Each structure stands twice: as structure tokens, then as C-alpha cells.
Amino acid sequence: MEIKSILNQIVGEINNTEDIEVIKNIFVKRVSESKINEKDKRKMLNIIRLQDTYKKVISYIYNCLLKYEGCGVCR
């Protein structure tokens, strides 16, 4: 059984829009409803809210996915 990040499930959704508010809302909803520990969850939600361009939002989400796999880049 392969374990995947909860963010894998939103990749298709976020790749189909360039509206950063829609993307951020999808991310916030998925993370808020997840079983991620509260400290990490708060950090992720705070960081995504601070992103103000499409590139920053997408970069942050994909970096979260990479970090889950142990390959993320430092911020």
C-alpha cells in the first residue's frame, strides 16, 4: 500500500485554474479537513494565505508535496 500526500488529490483541481483565490481555497479546505498535526496545519494555512501570486501559490503547494516525499526545497 502506497501512502500519498493529501495534496496529491488536489493537483488536478489546481492545475485547471489560474485563479489564486480558488487554488488557495481548495488547499485550505483540504488541509483544514486533514489529520495533519495542528502545529503543521496552522503553519501551512498561514503560509498559503501570505502567497500573493499564482507562481508563489503553486510553488508552495508543490513544495509541500515534495517535502512529503522528502525532496522539498527550503524556504
QUISULBEL-V679513 format. One record per helix or strand of 3 or more residues. SS is the DSSP state (~ for helix, > for strand). FROM is the first residue (numbers start at 0). LEN is the number of residues. If there is no record, write none. Layout:
SS,FROM,LEN
SS,FROM,LEN
This chain:
~,5,10
~,19,13
~,37,13
~,53,15
